[in-house]
Amino acid sequence: MSGTSLDGIDVAIAEISGYSKNTKISLIGADTLEIPTKIKQKIINASNIETSNVQLITSLHYELGELFGEAVIKTSNKFNIPLDKIDFIASHGQTIWHQPYIEKDIVKSTLQIGEGAVIAAKTKTTVISNFRAADIAAGGEGAPLVSYVDDLLFRKNNENVALHNLGGISNLTLLHKDGLLAYDTGPANMMINYAVKKLYNLNYDNQGKIAKSGQNITELYNEVMNINYFNKKYPKSTGRELFGEQYTNYLINKYINNKKEDLVHTFTKITIDSIVNEYKKLIVEFGKIDEIIFSGGGVFNTYLIDEINKKLPNVTISTLEKYGMSSEFKEALAFIILGNETLNKIPSNKRAATGAKRNAILGQINYYGEWKKWNYIIIKIQKNHYVIMKL
């Protein structure tokens, strides 16, 4: 996994058996590897219409394939697992652009780069990649996909349970009594991290301490919260195109005369309230939500989690650690499960989550194999019976 927050490449190694409702998965080891600064800047440039070009995207597609393959090798070595013991690699890739709706002459589309064939060649292993394309082709938005895994692992009888990921973008899956729904609520860490990097030269706001020390900037808060996306009904998905570095930088420059801590506080409050507002709507529609299970890097922002807890006092707020799983590597584990479904030819998009018109088998497979020249000898045993032996 390499998410929209660009905070590193998450690599999870797990043992998996069965498929669909019989899936069993156990984490063996996981690590987050740094994205080199030069490549990170290329990703940012490739994701920005003003700085992107076809040569950059094409080159980066293969460069990231090399980087992802190297990340697998390093993580395998760290946990003493030979590459020939790895059955397959599921690679989400790096999202460059996500267009979940038709706009003038622009069709629904999405692009995750990090060429699977390059990863397969580097690791000598089967690779499943480009998961979102099949759902788009089926009429969906290509996101969110992890809701399929949430339904497999976390459904509880007669309870409304939400799984909520706080990555660059904030997304939820609500497992309600009659089915499920899933969508992106808006920004999670994306705007906060960019602001902290620009204003403090830090990668993130440790435990939300900066945000906690600041005050709300009403004009900035209202400007962002009035974005139409927050009023749209699910299914819906978003990304850097709406809440990314370009827009955040514009806002910081516009409100630069305010205190730095107030800017970070306001971006954090936008994340908090955009999440809480969605749950209040869902409670009206589906009744009491029994539990929200948070995952992703945002769970380590204790100020953010505490504020959500205060604003949803009748909901149990927990993290994946309660269930013996890693908040940090949940999405990486989820794509292992999705990759396993692909190899077993099982559709794994949830139409209620993505808006797709039909079920689809997700992902494209790159098998690794080397052509070898063999010599054979044919031995006739008896009439019309032969044995073929390889020399």
Buried (B, 14 or more C-beta within 10 A) or exposed (E): BBBBBBBBBBBBBBEBEEBBEEBEBEBEBBBBBEBEEEBBEBBBBBBBEEEBEEEBBEBBBBBBBBBBBBBBBEBBEBEEBEBEEBEBBBBBBBBBBBBBEEEEEEEBBBBBBBBBBBBBBBBEBBBBBBBBBBBBEBBBBBBBBBBBBBBBBBEEEEEBBBBBBBBBBBBBBBBBEEEBBBBBBBBBBBBBBBBBBBBBEBEBBEBBEBBBBBEBBEEBBEBBBEBEBBEEEBBBBBBBBBBBBBBBEEBBEEBEEBEBBBBBBBBBBBBBBBBBBBBEEBBEEBEEBBBBBBBBBBBBBEBBBBBBEEBBEEBEBBBBBEEEBBBBBBBBBBBBBBBBBBBEEBBBBBBBBBBBEEBBBBBBBBEBEEEEEEEEEEEEEEEEEEEEEEE
